[in-house]
Amino acid sequence: MADEIEEKRRYFRVNDTINLLHKVIDKKNVDALSHVSNDVLGNCSLTSALDVLAQEARMLSPRLERRDPEMFEYLKIIDTKINLIAQAISAQSEEFSEHDTREVSLSATGLAFSNETPIAVGELLELRMLLTSCMAVIVAYANVVHCKDISADSPERPYSICVEYVNLTEDDRELLIKHVVKKQLQQLRDKNEF
């Protein structure tokens, strides 16, 4: 048990907003390995992918606007053009949607998120996480280790679900670590600017 706690402490944890899909799967699939799909549009719609990138750009906007206002205005025009094109060609059948955007606590060993329904401890989940830092979808498997009623704090998603990854490949763990570190640096920069 002490080794397990030490393992968890080796990795940073960050609060983040990601697109997350999950489903309970049969325990027979526990041998499946996590994998990354760089084919973002194969896993979500163009609109969802652009929304995620727009979210990332909004965090960078204040610094860019202060540094170079004319470049910032030019980039806003390009962003508007891209959004108009996306609206013209976008199909409405999305895998990820605005509903799947969640506040999570993310690390290289597990994930915590709020959910509309409880999920029993011990259940195996397939997770699809769209990470903005690399514009990739990580498909991971995880065991539910905790389910708590938080309805007093979150009536829309009244259950807090905590999971630990199962069979996460080292490459996927590295990708998660890079994402967490990048997000922490971003949050520190934002905090220091105010």
Backbone hydrogen bonds, N-H to C=O, Kabsch-Sander energy under -0.5 kcal/mol:
donor,donor_aa,acceptor,acceptor_aa,energy
5,I,1,M,-2.2
6,E,2,A,-2.6
7,E,3,D,-2.4
8,K,4,E,-1.9
9,R,5,I,-1.8
10,R,6,E,-0.8
10,R,7,E,-0.7
11,Y,8,K,-1.1
14,V,106,L,-2.3
16,D,104,V,-2.5
18,I,16,D,-0.5
18,I,102,R,-2.2
19,N,130,L,-1.1
20,L,18,I,-0.6
20,L,100,D,-2.6
21,L,128,R,-2.2
23,K,126,E,-1.6
25,I,124,L,-3.0
29,N,26,D,-2.1
30,V,27,K,-1.7
31,D,28,K,-0.7
32,A,29,N,-2.0
34,S,167,N,-1.9
35,H,139,V,-2.3
37,S,137,V,-3.0
38,N,36,V,-0.6
40,V,38,N,-2.0
42,G,39,D,-1.1
43,N,39,D,-0.7
43,N,40,V,-1.4
44,C,40,V,-1.8
49,A,45,S,-2.3
50,L,46,L,-2.7
51,D,47,T,-2.3
52,V,48,S,-2.2
53,L,49,A,-2.0
54,A,50,L,-2.5
55,Q,51,D,-2.0
56,E,52,V,-1.8
57,A,53,L,-2.5
58,R,54,A,-2.3
59,M,55,Q,-1.1
60,L,56,E,-1.0
61,S,57,A,-1.8
64,L,60,L,-2.0
65,E,61,S,-3.0
66,R,62,P,-1.8
67,R,63,R,-2.3
68,D,64,L,-3.1
72,F,68,D,-2.3
73,E,69,P,-2.2
74,Y,70,E,-2.3
75,L,71,M,-2.6
76,K,72,F,-1.9
77,I,73,E,-1.7
78,I,74,Y,-2.1
79,D,75,L,-2.5
80,T,76,K,-2.1
81,K,77,I,-2.2
82,I,78,I,-2.5
83,N,79,D,-2.4
84,L,80,T,-2.3
85,I,81,K,-2.4
86,A,82,I,-2.7
87,Q,83,N,-2.3
88,A,84,L,-1.8
89,I,85,I,-1.7
90,S,86,A,-1.6
94,E,92,Q,-1.1
100,D,97,S,-1.6
101,T,98,E,-1.5
102,R,18,I,-3.0
104,V,16,D,-3.1
104,V,102,R,-0.5
105,S,112,A,-2.2
106,L,14,V,-3.1
106,L,104,V,-0.6
107,S,110,G,-2.1
108,A,12,F,-0.5
111,L,163,V,-1.8
112,A,105,S,-1.9
113,F,161,I,-2.4
114,S,103,E,-0.6
115,N,159,Y,-2.7
122,G,144,V,-2.8
123,E,120,A,-2.0
124,L,25,I,-0.6
125,L,142,A,-3.2
126,E,23,K,-2.8
127,L,125,L,-0.5
127,L,140,A,-3.6
128,R,21,L,-2.7
129,M,127,L,-0.5
129,M,138,I,-2.5
130,L,19,N,-2.4
130,L,128,R,-0.5
131,L,129,M,-0.8
131,L,136,A,-2.4
134,C,131,L,-0.5
135,M,131,L,-1.1
136,A,131,L,-1.1
137,V,37,S,-2.4
138,I,129,M,-2.5
138,I,136,A,-0.6
139,V,35,H,-3.3
139,V,137,V,-0.6
140,A,127,L,-2.2
140,A,138,I,-0.7
141,Y,166,V,-0.7
142,A,125,L,-2.2
143,N,164,E,-2.6
144,V,123,E,-2.4
145,V,143,N,-0.5
145,V,162,C,-2.9
146,H,162,C,-1.4
148,K,160,S,-2.2
150,I,148,K,-0.6
150,I,158,P,-3.6
151,S,158,P,-0.6
153,D,150,I,-1.5
154,S,150,I,-2.4
159,Y,115,N,-1.9
160,S,148,K,-3.1
161,I,113,F,-3.5
161,I,159,Y,-0.6
162,C,146,H,-2.5
163,V,111,L,-3.0
164,E,143,N,-2.2
165,Y,109,T,-2.0
166,V,141,Y,-3.6
173,R,169,T,-2.5
174,E,170,E,-2.6
175,L,171,D,-2.0
176,L,172,D,-2.4
177,I,173,R,-2.6
178,K,174,E,-2.6
179,H,175,L,-2.2
180,V,176,L,-2.8
181,V,177,I,-2.7
182,K,178,K,-2.5
183,K,179,H,-2.5
184,Q,180,V,-2.5
185,L,181,V,-2.5
186,Q,182,K,-2.3
187,Q,183,K,-2.5
188,L,184,Q,-2.5
189,R,185,L,-2.6
190,D,186,Q,-2.5
191,K,187,Q,-2.2
192,N,188,L,-2.3
193,E,189,R,-1.3
194,F,190,D,-0.6
194,F,191,K,-0.8
